[in-house]
Amino acid sequence: MTSVLMCPDGKTIESEAAHGTVTRHYRQHQKGLPTSTNPIASIFAWTRGLEHRGKLDGNNQLIEFCHHLEKACINTVESGRMTKDLAICIYGSKNVKLEHYLTTMDFLDAIVDRFKKQIN
């Protein structure tokens, strides 16, 4: 899902979402159609980079933020709220229905809601 490469110095890293592009989803978005693009790998790529920055700077609040955001992503999916790609893994491509998954924006909102509950 996400890969992190570290230089021998232990200071320099590269963190990236380990998947291809979503051109088809972008074309839908350009037409004003809803999409169900899974942002979790991109979120984790950012949190892994930010967590490393937090470690270098001794910024425990940033590290905790990253842990909470990753946990919010996982807990959102475990609660049954997910994007279409994950719903297909559960229900199969022939059986997945609109009620089984969220649009990209609704999924991001669900992660935000979960994140806010976790930090309060």
N, CA, C and O atoms as a Tinker XYZ file with bonds, in Angstrom:
   480  protein
     1  N      0.828000   -1.185000    0.000000    73     2
     2  CA     0.000000    0.000000    0.000000    64     1     3
     3  C      0.869000    1.245000    0.000000    63     2     4     5
     4  O      0.697000    2.112000   -0.857000    81     3
     5  N      1.795000    1.354000    0.936000    73     3     6
     6  CA     2.703000    2.495000    1.011000    64     5     7
     7  C      4.107000    1.958000    1.204000    63     6     8     9
     8  O      4.321000    1.021000    1.972000    81     7
     9  N      5.053000    2.547000    0.514000    73     7    10
    10  CA     6.437000    2.131000    0.718000    64     9    11
    11  C      7.237000    3.302000    1.262000    63    10    12    13
    12  O      7.000000    4.459000    0.915000    81    11
    13  N      8.185000    2.974000    2.120000    73    11    14
    14  CA     9.074000    3.974000    2.702000    64    13    15
    15  C     10.503000    3.504000    2.463000    63    14    16    17
    16  O     10.886000    2.413000    2.887000    81    15
    17  N     11.275000    4.322000    1.792000    73    15    18
    18  CA    12.682000    4.026000    1.535000    64    17    19
    19  C     13.523000    4.976000    2.372000    63    18    20    21
    20  O     13.273000    6.181000    2.394000    81    19
    21  N     14.527000    4.431000    3.065000    73    19    22
    22  CA    15.358000    5.253000    3.937000    64    21    23
    23  C     16.809000    5.190000    3.484000    63    22    24    25
    24  O     17.328000    4.119000    3.169000    81    23
    25  N     17.453000    6.346000    3.454000    73    23    26
    26  CA    18.884000    6.418000    3.143000    64    25    27
    27  C     19.685000    5.887000    4.325000    63    26    28    29
    28  O     19.194000    5.875000    5.454000    81    27
    29  N     20.905000    5.451000    4.074000    73    27    30
    30  CA    21.746000    4.937000    5.160000    64    29    31
    31  C     21.952000    5.930000    6.307000    63    30    32    33
    32  O     22.215000    5.521000    7.438000    81    31
    33  N     21.835000    7.234000    6.021000    73    31    34
    34  CA    22.026000    8.226000    7.089000    64    33    35
    35  C     20.878000    8.239000    8.091000    63    34    36    37
    36  O     21.001000    8.829000    9.163000    81    35
    37  N     19.748000    7.586000    7.749000    73    35    38
    38  CA    18.603000    7.534000    8.644000    64    37    39
    39  C     17.806000    8.822000    8.706000    63    38    40    41
    40  O     16.813000    8.897000    9.431000    81    39
    41  N     18.215000    9.825000    7.971000    73    39    42
    42  CA    17.532000   11.117000    8.007000    64    41    43
    43  C     16.646000   11.346000    6.788000    63    42    44    45
    44  O     15.587000   11.965000    6.886000    81    43
    45  N     17.081000   10.850000    5.661000    73    43    46
    46  CA    16.373000   11.102000    4.416000    64    45    47
    47  C     15.520000    9.896000    4.055000    63    46    48    49
    48  O     16.010000    8.769000    3.993000    81    47
    49  N     14.219000   10.151000    3.816000    73    47    50
    50  CA    13.329000    9.071000    3.401000    64    49    51
    51  C     12.525000    9.504000    2.192000    63    50    52    53
    52  O     12.407000   10.689000    1.880000    81    51
    53  N     11.979000    8.504000    1.525000    73    51    54
    54  CA    10.984000    8.735000    0.497000    64    53    55
    55  C      9.809000    7.849000    0.861000    63    54    56    57
    56  O      9.969000    6.650000    1.090000    81    55
    57  N      8.633000    8.443000    0.914000    73    55    58
    58  CA     7.424000    7.702000    1.237000    64    57    59
    59  C      6.445000    7.925000    0.095000    63    58    60    61
    60  O      6.191000    9.063000   -0.299000    81    59
    61  N      5.895000    6.835000   -0.438000    73    59    62
    62  CA     4.998000    6.986000   -1.579000    64    61    63
    63  C      3.868000    5.969000   -1.515000    63    62    64    65
    64  O      3.985000    4.906000   -0.905000    81    63
    65  N      2.780000    6.331000   -2.163000    73    63    66
    66  CA     1.671000    5.401000   -2.320000    64    65    67
    67  C      2.073000    4.406000   -3.397000    63    66    68    69
    68  O      2.404000    4.794000   -4.517000    81    67
    69  N      2.042000    3.144000   -3.062000    73    67    70
    70  CA     2.516000    2.103000   -3.978000    64    69    71
    71  C      1.370000    1.603000   -4.849000    63    70    72    73
    72  O      0.923000    0.464000   -4.709000    81    71
    73  N      0.902000    2.455000   -5.741000    73    71    74
    74  CA    -0.132000    2.052000   -6.695000    64    73    75
    75  C     -0.054000    2.952000   -7.916000    63    74    76    77
    76  O      0.684000    3.937000   -7.932000    81    75
    77  N     -0.812000    2.607000   -8.921000    73    75    78
    78  CA    -0.795000    3.359000  -10.169000    64    77    79
    79  C     -1.661000    4.604000  -10.112000    63    78    80    81
    80  O     -2.125000    5.016000   -9.049000    81    79
    81  N     -1.863000    5.179000  -11.261000    73    79    82
    82  CA    -2.665000    6.394000  -11.355000    64    81    83
    83  C     -4.148000    6.054000  -11.375000    63    82    84    85
    84  O     -4.529000    4.891000  -11.513000    81    83
    85  N     -4.957000    7.053000  -11.240000    73    83    86
    86  CA    -6.408000    6.867000  -11.245000    64    85    87
    87  C     -7.021000    7.726000  -12.356000    63    86    88    89
    88  O     -7.952000    8.497000  -12.127000    81    87
    89  N     -6.475000    7.573000  -13.558000    73    87    90
    90  CA    -6.911000    8.381000  -14.697000    64    89    91
    91  C     -8.404000    8.248000  -14.940000    63    90    92    93
    92  O     -9.086000    9.244000  -15.179000    81    91
    93  N     -8.913000    7.032000  -14.882000    73    91    94
    94  CA   -10.345000    6.806000  -15.135000    64    93    95
    95  C    -11.201000    7.578000  -14.135000    63    94    96    97
    96  O    -12.220000    8.160000  -14.508000    81    95
    97  N    -10.797000    7.586000  -12.884000    73    95    98
    98  CA   -11.538000    8.316000  -11.858000    64    97    99
    99  C    -11.467000    9.818000  -12.112000    63    98   100   101
   100  O    -12.453000   10.532000  -11.930000    81    99
   101  N    -10.307000   10.290000  -12.530000    73    99   102
   102  CA   -10.148000   11.718000  -12.812000    64   101   103
   103  C    -11.045000   12.135000  -13.975000    63   102   104   105
   104  O    -11.625000   13.220000  -13.944000    81   103
   105  N    -11.164000   11.302000  -14.985000    73   103   106
   106  CA   -12.043000   11.614000  -16.126000    64   105   107
   107  C    -13.501000   11.696000  -15.659000    63   106   108   109
   108  O    -14.252000   12.551000  -16.128000    81   107
   109  N    -13.900000   10.822000  -14.749000    73   107   110
   110  CA   -15.255000   10.897000  -14.179000    64   109   111
   111  C    -15.433000   12.215000  -13.434000    63   110   112   113
   112  O    -16.449000   12.893000  -13.590000    81   111
   113  N    -14.452000   12.569000  -12.634000    73   111   114
   114  CA   -14.486000   13.813000  -11.859000    64   113   115
   115  C    -14.609000   15.019000  -12.791000    63   114   116   117
   116  O    -15.371000   15.941000  -12.500000    81   115
   117  N    -13.876000   15.029000  -13.904000    73   115   118
   118  CA   -13.932000   16.133000  -14.859000    64   117   119
   119  C    -15.330000   16.294000  -15.443000    63   118   120   121
   120  O    -15.735000   17.405000  -15.785000    81   119
   121  N    -16.065000   15.197000  -15.560000    73   119   122
   122  CA   -17.429000   15.231000  -16.086000    64   121   123
   123  C    -18.451000   15.588000  -15.013000    63   122   124   125
   124  O    -19.648000   15.658000  -15.287000    81   123
   125  N    -17.974000   15.812000  -13.790000    73   123   126
   126  CA   -18.885000   16.137000  -12.696000    64   125   127
   127  C    -19.528000   14.922000  -12.062000    63   126   128   129
   128  O    -20.473000   15.053000  -11.284000    81   127
   129  N    -19.030000   13.746000  -12.386000    73   127   130
   130  CA   -19.582000   12.509000  -11.831000    64   129   131
   131  C    -18.886000   12.166000  -10.518000    63   130   132   133
   132  O    -17.712000   12.485000  -10.335000    81   131
   133  N    -19.602000   11.520000   -9.610000    73   131   134
   134  CA   -18.963000   11.114000   -8.351000    64   133   135
   135  C    -17.958000    9.990000   -8.599000    63   134   136   137
   136  O    -18.119000    9.183000   -9.515000    81   135
   137  N    -16.938000    9.956000   -7.781000    73   135   138
   138  CA   -15.936000    8.891000   -7.864000    64   137   139
   139  C    -15.847000    8.199000   -6.512000    63   138   140   141
   140  O    -16.312000    8.718000   -5.497000    81   139
   141  N    -15.251000    7.035000   -6.520000    73   139   142
   142  CA   -14.992000    6.318000   -5.277000    64   141   143
   143  C    -13.535000    5.876000   -5.306000    63   142   144   145
   144  O    -13.223000    4.698000   -5.480000    81   143
   145  N    -12.659000    6.850000   -5.132000    73   143   146
   146  CA   -11.219000    6.623000   -5.172000    64   145   147
   147  C    -10.704000    6.445000   -3.752000    63   146   148   149
   148  O    -11.002000    7.251000   -2.871000    81   147
   149  N     -9.941000    5.401000   -3.534000    73   147   150
   150  CA    -9.417000    5.092000   -2.202000    64   149   151
   151  C     -8.174000    5.943000   -1.911000    63   150   152   153
   152  O     -7.153000    5.782000   -2.578000    81   151
   153  N     -8.247000    6.847000   -0.923000    73   151   154
   154  CA    -7.118000    7.724000   -0.616000    64   153   155
   155  C     -6.175000    7.183000    0.455000    63   154   156   157
   156  O     -5.216000    7.864000    0.816000    81   155
   157  N     -6.417000    5.989000    0.969000    73   155   158
   158  CA    -5.671000    5.520000    2.139000    64   157   159
   159  C     -4.172000    5.429000    1.877000    63   158   160   161
   160  O     -3.383000    5.845000    2.726000    81   159
   161  N     -3.757000    4.901000    0.737000    73   159   162
   162  CA    -2.320000    4.790000    0.465000    64   161   163
   163  C     -1.665000    6.167000    0.421000    63   162   164   165
   164  O     -0.550000    6.339000    0.913000    81   163
   165  N     -2.347000    7.140000   -0.159000    73   163   166
   166  CA    -1.798000    8.502000   -0.199000    64   165   167
   167  C     -1.733000    9.107000    1.195000    63   166   168   169
   168  O     -0.758000    9.774000    1.541000    81   167
   169  N     -2.767000    8.876000    1.995000    73   167   170
   170  CA    -2.764000    9.384000    3.373000    64   169   171
   171  C     -1.600000    8.774000    4.147000    63   170   172   173
   172  O     -0.876000    9.480000    4.849000    81   171
   173  N     -1.423000    7.456000    4.017000    73   171   174
   174  CA    -0.331000    6.795000    4.736000    64   173   175
   175  C      1.040000    7.254000    4.238000    63   174   176   177
   176  O      1.981000    7.345000    5.026000    81   175
   177  N      1.163000    7.543000    2.952000    73   175   178
   178  CA     2.443000    8.066000    2.447000    64   177   179
   179  C      2.766000    9.385000    3.142000    63   178   180   181
   180  O      3.909000    9.617000    3.533000    81   179
   181  N      1.774000   10.240000    3.294000    73   179   182
   182  CA     1.985000   11.513000    3.994000    64   181   183
   183  C      2.260000   11.301000    5.477000    63   182   184   185
   184  O      3.170000   11.914000    6.035000    81   183
   185  N      1.478000   10.435000    6.118000    73   183   186
   186  CA     1.691000   10.255000    7.562000    64   185   187
   187  C      3.051000    9.641000    7.849000    63   186   188   189
   188  O      3.682000    9.989000    8.847000    81   187
   189  N      3.514000    8.741000    7.000000    73   187   190
   190  CA     4.834000    8.143000    7.223000    64   189   191
   191  C      5.931000    9.192000    7.079000    63   190   192   193
   192  O      6.889000    9.201000    7.852000    81   191
   193  N      5.793000   10.073000    6.096000    73   191   194
   194  CA     6.766000   11.156000    5.942000    64   193   195
   195  C      6.719000   12.134000    7.099000    63   194   196   197
   196  O      7.756000   12.552000    7.614000    81   195
   197  N      5.509000   12.499000    7.506000    73   195   198
   198  CA     5.362000   13.435000    8.629000    64   197   199
   199  C      5.820000   12.817000    9.945000    63   198   200   201
   200  O      6.406000   13.502000   10.784000    81   199
   201  N      5.557000   11.534000   10.128000    73   199   202
   202  CA     6.018000   10.862000   11.345000    64   201   203
   203  C      7.547000   10.883000   11.419000    63   202   204   205
   204  O      8.124000   11.111000   12.482000    81   203
   205  N      8.184000   10.645000   10.292000    73   203   206
   206  CA     9.651000   10.684000   10.265000    64   205   207
   207  C     10.147000   12.097000   10.597000    63   206   208   209
   208  O     11.109000   12.264000   11.347000    81   207
   209  N      9.484000   13.104000   10.033000    73   207   210
   210  CA     9.847000   14.489000   10.355000    64   209   211
   211  C      9.687000   14.736000   11.852000    63   210   212   213
   212  O     10.525000   15.387000   12.476000    81   211
   213  N      8.613000   14.216000   12.418000    73   211   214
   214  CA     8.384000   14.356000   13.852000    64   213   215
   215  C      9.478000   13.711000   14.681000    63   214   216   217
   216  O      9.893000   14.254000   15.705000    81   215
   217  N      9.946000   12.548000   14.237000    73   215   218
   218  CA    11.037000   11.869000   14.951000    64   217   219
   219  C     12.324000   12.677000   14.869000    63   218   220   221
   220  O     13.036000   12.814000   15.863000    81   219
   221  N     12.626000   13.211000   13.691000    73   219   222
   222  CA    13.845000   14.010000   13.531000    64   221   223
   223  C     13.815000   15.268000   14.396000    63   222   224   225
   224  O     14.839000   15.689000   14.936000    81   223
   225  N     12.627000   15.863000   14.517000    73   223   226
   226  CA    12.489000   17.118000   15.260000    64   225   227
   227  C     12.132000   16.923000   16.723000    63   226   228   229
   228  O     12.099000   17.888000   17.487000    81   227
   229  N     11.864000   15.680000   17.124000    73   227   230
   230  CA    11.404000   15.441000   18.489000    64   229   231
   231  C     10.011000   16.010000   18.728000    63   230   232   233
   232  O      9.688000   16.439000   19.836000    81   231
   233  N      9.183000   16.011000   17.674000    73   231   234
   234  CA     7.839000   16.580000   17.738000    64   233   235
   235  C      6.830000   15.456000   17.983000    63   234   236   237
   236  O      6.289000   14.877000   17.041000    81   235
   237  N      6.588000   15.158000   19.250000    73   235   238
   238  CA     5.680000   14.061000   19.603000    64   237   239
   239  C      4.238000   14.331000   19.205000    63   238   240   241
   240  O      3.493000   13.393000   18.924000    81   239
   241  N      3.830000   15.601000   19.176000    73   239   242
   242  CA     2.463000   15.916000   18.756000    64   241   243
   243  C      2.244000   15.543000   17.293000    63   242   244   245
   244  O      1.184000   15.030000   16.934000    81   243
   245  N      3.226000   15.794000   16.461000    73   243   246
   246  CA     3.117000   15.427000   15.053000    64   245   247
   247  C      3.074000   13.909000   14.897000    63   246   248   249
   248  O      2.298000   13.386000   14.097000    81   247
   249  N      3.887000   13.219000   15.643000    73   247   250
   250  CA     3.898000   11.751000   15.596000    64   249   251
   251  C      2.537000   11.202000   16.026000    63   250   252   253
   252  O      1.995000   10.308000   15.376000    81   251
   253  N      1.990000   11.729000   17.106000    73   251   254
   254  CA     0.669000   11.285000   17.580000    64   253   255
   255  C     -0.417000   11.588000   16.558000    63   254   256   257
   256  O     -1.312000   10.771000   16.340000    81   255
   257  N     -0.343000   12.764000   15.928000    73   255   258
   258  CA    -1.295000   13.126000   14.878000    64   257   259
   259  C     -1.296000   12.054000   13.788000    63   258   260   261
   260  O     -2.351000   11.586000   13.359000    81   259
   261  N     -0.107000   11.678000   13.353000    73   259   262
   262  CA     0.023000   10.665000   12.301000    64   261   263
   263  C     -0.579000    9.334000   12.732000    63   262   264   265
   264  O     -1.289000    8.693000   11.957000    81   263
   265  N     -0.302000    8.921000   13.950000    73   263   266
   266  CA    -0.847000    7.654000   14.451000    64   265   267
   267  C     -2.372000    7.699000   14.512000    63   266   268   269
   268  O     -3.041000    6.736000   14.137000    81   267
   269  N     -2.918000    8.816000   14.984000    73   267   270
   270  CA    -4.379000    8.953000   15.055000    64   269   271
   271  C     -5.011000    8.936000   13.665000    63   270   272   273
   272  O     -6.059000    8.322000   13.464000    81   271
   273  N     -4.373000    9.609000   12.708000    73   271   274
   274  CA    -4.938000    9.642000   11.357000    64   273   275
   275  C     -4.911000    8.256000   10.714000    63   274   276   277
   276  O     -5.886000    7.856000   10.077000    81   275
   277  N     -3.830000    7.532000   10.868000    73   275   278
   278  CA    -3.773000    6.170000   10.326000    64   277   279
   279  C     -4.811000    5.271000   10.994000    63   278   280   281
   280  O     -5.480000    4.480000   10.329000    81   279
   281  N     -4.937000    5.399000   12.301000    73   279   282
   282  CA    -5.926000    4.595000   13.031000    64   281   283
   283  C     -7.344000    4.946000   12.580000    63   282   284   285
   284  O     -8.196000    4.065000   12.469000    81   283
   285  N     -7.595000    6.224000   12.321000    73   283   286
   286  CA    -8.915000    6.650000   11.851000    64   285   287
   287  C     -9.236000    6.015000   10.497000    63   286   288   289
   288  O    -10.372000    5.603000   10.261000    81   287
   289  N     -8.252000    5.934000    9.617000    73   287   290
   290  CA    -8.457000    5.284000    8.314000    64   289   291
   291  C     -8.838000    3.820000    8.501000    63   290   292   293
   292  O     -9.816000    3.343000    7.925000    81   291
   293  N     -8.065000    3.124000    9.303000    73   291   294
   294  CA    -8.300000    1.694000    9.532000    64   293   295
   295  C     -9.653000    1.465000   10.202000    63   294   296   297
   296  O    -10.418000    0.601000    9.775000    81   295
   297  N     -9.949000    2.228000   11.241000    73   295   298
   298  CA   -11.208000    2.052000   11.960000    64   297   299
   299  C    -12.419000    2.388000   11.098000    63   298   300   301
   300  O    -13.478000    1.780000   11.253000    81   299
   301  N    -12.272000    3.342000   10.200000    73   299   302
   302  CA   -13.374000    3.689000    9.300000    64   301   303
   303  C    -13.717000    2.497000    8.413000    63   302   304   305
   304  O    -14.889000    2.153000    8.256000    81   303
   305  N    -12.712000    1.877000    7.843000    73   303   306
   306  CA   -12.951000    0.708000    6.987000    64   305   307
   307  C    -13.492000   -0.455000    7.813000    63   306   308   309
   308  O    -14.429000   -1.135000    7.393000    81   307
   309  N    -12.906000   -0.682000    8.982000    73   307   310
   310  CA   -13.375000   -1.786000    9.827000    64   309   311
   311  C    -14.817000   -1.598000   10.277000    63   310   312   313
   312  O    -15.501000   -2.574000   10.587000    81   311
   313  N    -15.286000   -0.349000   10.318000    73   311   314
   314  CA   -16.674000   -0.082000   10.703000    64   313   315
   315  C    -17.645000   -0.287000    9.541000    63   314   316   317
   316  O    -18.857000   -0.147000    9.706000    81   315
   317  N    -17.103000   -0.622000    8.357000    73   315   318
   318  CA   -17.963000   -0.885000    7.208000    64   317   319
   319  C    -18.090000    0.269000    6.240000    63   318   320   321
   320  O    -18.829000    0.168000    5.261000    81   319
   321  N    -17.397000    1.353000    6.483000    73   319   322
   322  CA   -17.441000    2.518000    5.589000    64   321   323
   323  C    -16.171000    2.500000    4.745000    63   322   324   325
   324  O    -15.064000    2.605000    5.273000    81   323
   325  N    -16.338000    2.366000    3.434000    73   323   326
   326  CA   -15.179000    2.151000    2.566000    64   325   327
   327  C    -15.457000    2.637000    1.154000    63   326   328   329
   328  O    -16.582000    3.000000    0.811000    81   327
   329  N    -14.406000    2.635000    0.344000    73   327   330
   330  CA   -14.523000    2.979000   -1.065000    64   329   331
   331  C    -14.853000    1.726000   -1.875000    63   330   332   333
   332  O    -14.790000    0.604000   -1.372000    81   331
   333  N    -15.202000    1.945000   -3.122000    73   331   334
   334  CA   -15.684000    0.852000   -3.971000    64   333   335
   335  C    -14.672000   -0.277000   -4.124000    63   334   336   337
   336  O    -15.054000   -1.447000   -4.122000    81   335
   337  N    -13.390000    0.052000   -4.256000    73   335   338
   338  CA   -12.384000   -1.001000   -4.447000    64   337   339
   339  C    -12.369000   -1.981000   -3.282000    63   338   340   341
   340  O    -12.201000   -3.184000   -3.480000    81   339
   341  N    -12.545000   -1.467000   -2.068000    73   339   342
   342  CA   -12.561000   -2.340000   -0.893000    64   341   343
   343  C    -13.872000   -3.114000   -0.797000    63   342   344   345
   344  O    -13.885000   -4.278000   -0.395000    81   343
   345  N    -14.975000   -2.461000   -1.169000    73   343   346
   346  CA   -16.269000   -3.148000   -1.166000    64   345   347
   347  C    -16.267000   -4.312000   -2.157000    63   346   348   349
   348  O    -16.866000   -5.355000   -1.894000    81   347
   349  N    -15.599000   -4.134000   -3.286000    73   347   350
   350  CA   -15.497000   -5.218000   -4.270000    64   349   351
   351  C    -14.759000   -6.414000   -3.671000    63   350   352   353
   352  O    -15.097000   -7.561000   -3.962000    81   351
   353  N    -13.763000   -6.154000   -2.846000    73   351   354
   354  CA   -13.028000   -7.249000   -2.195000    64   353   355
   355  C    -13.933000   -8.062000   -1.274000    63   354   356   357
   356  O    -13.714000   -9.258000   -1.079000    81   355
   357  N    -14.928000   -7.425000   -0.720000    73   355   358
   358  CA   -15.845000   -8.101000    0.203000    64   357   359
   359  C    -17.009000   -8.752000   -0.541000    63   358   360   361
   360  O    -17.317000   -9.923000   -0.317000    81   359
   361  N    -17.652000   -7.994000   -1.426000    73   359   362
   362  CA   -18.887000   -8.445000   -2.062000    64   361   363
   363  C    -18.687000   -9.037000   -3.455000    63   362   364   365
   364  O    -19.579000   -9.707000   -3.975000    81   363
   365  N    -17.540000   -8.799000   -4.056000    73   363   366
   366  CA   -17.300000   -9.232000   -5.430000    64   365   367
   367  C    -17.756000   -8.170000   -6.414000    63   366   368   369
   368  O    -18.687000   -7.415000   -6.134000    81   367
   369  N    -17.112000   -8.112000   -7.551000    73   367   370
   370  CA   -17.414000   -7.051000   -8.520000    64   369   371
   371  C    -18.825000   -7.161000   -9.092000    63   370   372   373
   372  O    -19.399000   -6.156000   -9.512000    81   371
   373  N    -19.381000   -8.353000   -9.114000    73   371   374
   374  CA   -20.729000   -8.527000   -9.664000    64   373   375
   375  C    -21.821000   -8.265000   -8.631000    63   374   376   377
   376  O    -22.977000   -8.049000   -8.994000    81   375
   377  N    -21.465000   -8.282000   -7.358000    73   375   378
   378  CA   -22.475000   -8.134000   -6.307000    64   377   379
   379  C    -22.411000   -6.806000   -5.567000    63   378   380   381
   380  O    -23.310000   -6.502000   -4.782000    81   379
   381  N    -21.380000   -6.014000   -5.794000    73   379   382
   382  CA   -21.242000   -4.755000   -5.066000    64   381   383
   383  C    -22.337000   -3.779000   -5.510000    63   382   384   385
   384  O    -22.632000   -3.645000   -6.698000    81   383
   385  N    -22.924000   -3.107000   -4.524000    73   383   386
   386  CA   -24.005000   -2.152000   -4.782000    64   385   387
   387  C    -23.629000   -0.801000   -4.200000    63   386   388   389
   388  O    -22.721000   -0.705000   -3.374000    81   387
   389  N    -24.323000    0.237000   -4.627000    73   387   390
   390  CA   -24.039000    1.595000   -4.154000    64   389   391
   391  C    -24.055000    1.709000   -2.637000    63   390   392   393
   392  O    -23.281000    2.480000   -2.069000    81   391
   393  N    -24.919000    0.957000   -1.976000    73   391   394
   394  CA   -25.002000    1.057000   -0.512000    64   393   395
   395  C    -23.814000    0.404000    0.192000    63   394   396   397
   396  O    -23.659000    0.555000    1.404000    81   395
   397  N    -22.977000   -0.317000   -0.547000    73   395   398
   398  CA   -21.806000   -0.972000    0.043000    64   397   399
   399  C    -20.587000   -0.061000    0.144000    63   398   400   401
   400  O    -19.630000   -0.394000    0.842000    81   399
   401  N    -20.605000    1.073000   -0.533000    73   399   402
   402  CA   -19.418000    1.929000   -0.543000    64   401   403
   403  C    -19.775000    3.410000   -0.559000    63   402   404   405
   404  O    -20.920000    3.792000   -0.803000    81   403
   405  N    -18.773000    4.226000   -0.295000    73   403   406
   406  CA   -18.917000    5.679000   -0.264000    64   405   407
   407  C    -18.183000    6.307000   -1.440000    63   406   408   409
   408  O    -17.270000    5.712000   -2.012000    81   407
   409  N    -18.597000    7.516000   -1.789000    73   407   410
   410  CA   -17.823000    8.283000   -2.762000    64   409   411
   411  C    -16.527000    8.730000   -2.094000    63   410   412   413
   412  O    -16.376000    8.629000   -0.877000    81   411
   413  N    -15.614000    9.214000   -2.888000    73   411   414
   414  CA   -14.332000    9.687000   -2.355000    64   413   415
   415  C    -14.546000   10.717000   -1.256000    63   414   416   417
   416  O    -13.984000   10.596000   -0.168000    81   415
   417  N    -15.356000   11.727000   -1.538000    73   415   418
   418  CA   -15.554000   12.808000   -0.564000    64   417   419
   419  C    -16.271000   12.314000    0.689000    63   418   420   421
   420  O    -15.920000   12.715000    1.798000    81   419
   421  N    -17.267000   11.453000    0.526000    73   419   422
   422  CA   -17.962000   10.910000    1.696000    64   421   423
   423  C    -17.026000   10.049000    2.543000    63   422   424   425
   424  O    -17.115000   10.047000    3.770000    81   423
   425  N    -16.135000    9.323000    1.886000    73   423   426
   426  CA   -15.171000    8.508000    2.619000    64   425   427
   427  C    -14.197000    9.398000    3.390000    63   426   428   429
   428  O    -13.896000    9.131000    4.553000    81   427
   429  N    -13.709000   10.449000    2.746000    73   427   430
   430  CA   -12.820000   11.385000    3.450000    64   429   431
   431  C    -13.534000   12.016000    4.642000    63   430   432   433
   432  O    -12.941000   12.176000    5.708000    81   431
   433  N    -14.804000   12.374000    4.464000    73   431   434
   434  CA   -15.587000   12.924000    5.581000    64   433   435
   435  C    -15.712000   11.905000    6.713000    63   434   436   437
   436  O    -15.641000   12.268000    7.887000    81   435
   437  N    -15.898000   10.639000    6.363000    73   435   438
   438  CA   -16.005000    9.587000    7.381000    64   437   439
   439  C    -14.696000    9.448000    8.157000    63   438   440   441
   440  O    -14.710000    9.246000    9.371000    81   439
   441  N    -13.573000    9.556000    7.461000    73   439   442
   442  CA   -12.269000    9.502000    8.136000    64   441   443
   443  C    -12.122000   10.695000    9.074000    63   442   444   445
   444  O    -11.672000   10.543000   10.210000    81   443
   445  N    -12.499000   11.873000    8.606000    73   443   446
   446  CA   -12.416000   13.080000    9.444000    64   445   447
   447  C    -13.271000   12.911000   10.696000    63   446   448   449
   448  O    -12.819000   13.216000   11.800000    81   447
   449  N    -14.495000   12.431000   10.535000    73   447   450
   450  CA   -15.379000   12.220000   11.692000    64   449   451
   451  C    -14.743000   11.262000   12.697000    63   450   452   453
   452  O    -14.747000   11.525000   13.899000    81   451
   453  N    -14.203000   10.166000   12.208000    73   451   454
   454  CA   -13.568000    9.173000   13.079000    64   453   455
   455  C    -12.346000    9.778000   13.767000    63   454   456   457
   456  O    -12.128000    9.564000   14.959000    81   455
   457  N    -11.559000   10.528000   13.017000    73   455   458
   458  CA   -10.361000   11.173000   13.557000    64   457   459
   459  C    -10.735000   12.123000   14.697000    63   458   460   461
   460  O    -10.105000   12.107000   15.755000    81   459
   461  N    -11.751000   12.943000   14.479000    73   459   462
   462  CA   -12.178000   13.903000   15.510000    64   461   463
   463  C    -12.636000   13.185000   16.778000    63   462   464   465
   464  O    -12.349000   13.640000   17.885000    81   463
   465  N    -13.337000   12.080000   16.627000    73   463   466
   466  CA   -13.784000   11.313000   17.795000    64   465   467
   467  C    -12.600000   10.733000   18.561000    63   466   468   469
   468  O    -12.615000   10.673000   19.790000    81   467
   469  N    -11.586000   10.312000   17.831000    73   467   470
   470  CA   -10.414000    9.708000   18.470000    64   469   471
   471  C     -9.591000   10.711000   19.266000    63   470   472   473
   472  O     -9.047000   10.372000   20.317000    81   471
   473  N     -9.497000   11.937000   18.776000    73   471   474
   474  CA    -8.629000   12.904000   19.453000    64   473   475
   475  C     -9.347000   13.644000   20.571000    63   474   476   477
   476  O     -8.709000   14.344000   21.358000    81   475
   477  N    -10.646000   13.502000   20.651000    73   475   478
   478  CA   -11.407000   14.170000   21.732000    64   477   479
   479  C    -11.692000   13.235000   22.880000    63   478   480
   480  O    -12.318000   13.636000   23.862000    81   479
